[in-house]
C-alpha cells in the first residue's frame, strides 16, 4: 500500500481530515495511490469507473463509527463496499469522497448449533460461511452465483437470492439481527437474537435491501437450517423459451417444490461452454440437444431418497406435456457439478464475449412466457440481442443486453430507451425492476416506472431520518 505522502493527498480532502482518518485506522489501512484506488472505483456493472478520493479499511465497529462521525461533520460522501461483485453500481463512489472497505470484517464469530444461529462479520465470503456451517451439519441456503467471492454484507445490502431461493427464500429470510453503524456514528442493534419479534418497527428488514444507504452493517446474526442430505438434478431441454416457462408453472401446480429451478437459453449455454473451455480450461462434456432452444435445471433435495425419486418422476411426467426433449438425469456428483458450473458461469461468460447491460426483472411465474416474448420483440425494435437466464422458479429473469457491434452513441442513448421499455413491460405484467441485483445507479433513472412519487417520497423520508446530511452511499436508488 502506498504511503500517504503530502504530495499525494487528494485535493478534495484536507490534510486535517487525512490526519484524523490516519489516527483512527493507521496509515497502512488507507489507500491513496491512484492505481489502487481504481480497484475500488468499479464493480461488475458495465464499464463504470468513479475514482474515490480515499479508501479506508477499518476492522472494528468503533473504527467505522469514528470515520463516519468525521465524514458526517465535514459532509464527506461515504460509499460502503464489500467484494465489488454487484451488477447495479451500488458500491461505486459516484460522488468521490471516502470508500469504506469492509474486507477486514472477515470473521465467523460464532456458530450456535443448539439455537441454529450464527454470528458473522459482513466481509465473510458467502461460500466460506456456507462451508463452515455445513461442516457442522447445518445449512445457509442463499447462494448467489458469485458466492465464491461475494461478501455476506453485500448479499444483505441487495437482499440476494440465488437458485435455492425458490424453495428456501432469500437473504432477508435468514437475518435475525444485525449491528449497524449509522451515518451519524451511533452503533445500534436492529433487533434481538430471537425467532419471533413483534416489538416496534422491523429495522432489521428495513436494513436488508437498503443498498448501503441507511447504515453500515458490522455484525450479522443468521438463522440456519439442517443440511439436506440428498439431491437429484434434472437437465431438461425445450423447443422454445415459452414452453420452458409454461412447464415451470405446471411443475409448481403439481405440488412439487424444487430446491432449484434454473432457466437458460441455448445461446447462453453456447457462450458458457466456450468460456469454460477457453478461459476456465474446464470443458463441458454434457452435450446440448439439437433443435432445443431452452434448458431447465431442476434440482430436488431432502433426506428421503425414495421421495426425491418419486418427485423426479412427477417432474418428468409434467414436462412430457410440453415440447421438450429427453430429460438428462445427473447420475454422479461430477455431472451435477458440471451442470451447475454451466449455470453459474453464464454471466461471466456473456461479459467475456461482449460488454453487456444486465437487468434482473421479476414477474409472477405465469407471466414469464409473455415477458420473454416481449423482451425479444423489444430487442428487435431497438436493434439489440439479449441473452436470458435466471431463477424462473420464482419469476426472476436475468436479461443481458449485448453490445456486440452497437455504436457507442446508440449504446448510451438508444439502448437505455429500450431498457425502459423492458421495465414498462415488466411492471405491466405485475412485476418490478429487480429481484436481487438492487437499483444502485444502473436502474435509478427507471424507478418512477415501478414506484409512485408517494412511494419514493416515503423512501426519501426514511433516508433523511437515518442520514440527515446525505453522506452515505449518495446518488443511489433515488
Secondary structure as GFF3:
##gff-version 3
##sequence-region A 1 478
A	DSSP	three_ten_helix	6	8	.	.	.	ID=ss1
A	DSSP	alpha_helix	15	25	.	.	.	ID=ss2
A	DSSP	three_ten_helix	27	29	.	.	.	ID=ss3
A	DSSP	beta_strand	30	31	.	.	.	ID=ss4
A	DSSP	alpha_helix	34	38	.	.	.	ID=ss5
A	DSSP	beta_strand	54	56	.	.	.	ID=ss6
A	DSSP	alpha_helix	61	74	.	.	.	ID=ss7
A	DSSP	beta_strand	78	81	.	.	.	ID=ss8
A	DSSP	beta_strand	98	101	.	.	.	ID=ss9
A	DSSP	beta_strand	108	112	.	.	.	ID=ss10
A	DSSP	beta_strand	117	120	.	.	.	ID=ss11
A	DSSP	alpha_helix	126	134	.	.	.	ID=ss12
A	DSSP	beta_strand	138	139	.	.	.	ID=ss13
A	DSSP	alpha_helix	152	158	.	.	.	ID=ss14
A	DSSP	alpha_helix	165	168	.	.	.	ID=ss15
A	DSSP	three_ten_helix	171	174	.	.	.	ID=ss16
A	DSSP	beta_strand	175	182	.	.	.	ID=ss17
A	DSSP	beta_strand	187	189	.	.	.	ID=ss18
A	DSSP	alpha_helix	203	207	.	.	.	ID=ss19
A	DSSP	beta_strand	215	223	.	.	.	ID=ss20
A	DSSP	beta_strand	225	226	.	.	.	ID=ss21
A	DSSP	beta_strand	230	238	.	.	.	ID=ss22
A	DSSP	alpha_helix	241	253	.	.	.	ID=ss23
A	DSSP	beta_strand	260	265	.	.	.	ID=ss24
A	DSSP	alpha_helix	266	278	.	.	.	ID=ss25
A	DSSP	beta_strand	294	302	.	.	.	ID=ss26
A	DSSP	alpha_helix	305	319	.	.	.	ID=ss27
A	DSSP	beta_strand	328	329	.	.	.	ID=ss28
A	DSSP	alpha_helix	333	344	.	.	.	ID=ss29
A	DSSP	alpha_helix	346	353	.	.	.	ID=ss30
A	DSSP	beta_strand	356	362	.	.	.	ID=ss31
A	DSSP	three_ten_helix	365	367	.	.	.	ID=ss32
A	DSSP	alpha_helix	368	382	.	.	.	ID=ss33
A	DSSP	beta_strand	385	391	.	.	.	ID=ss34
A	DSSP	three_ten_helix	392	394	.	.	.	ID=ss35
A	DSSP	beta_strand	396	402	.	.	.	ID=ss36
A	DSSP	alpha_helix	408	412	.	.	.	ID=ss37
A	DSSP	alpha_helix	414	428	.	.	.	ID=ss38
A	DSSP	three_ten_helix	444	446	.	.	.	ID=ss39
A	DSSP	alpha_helix	447	450	.	.	.	ID=ss40
A	DSSP	alpha_helix	453	466	.	.	.	ID=ss41
###
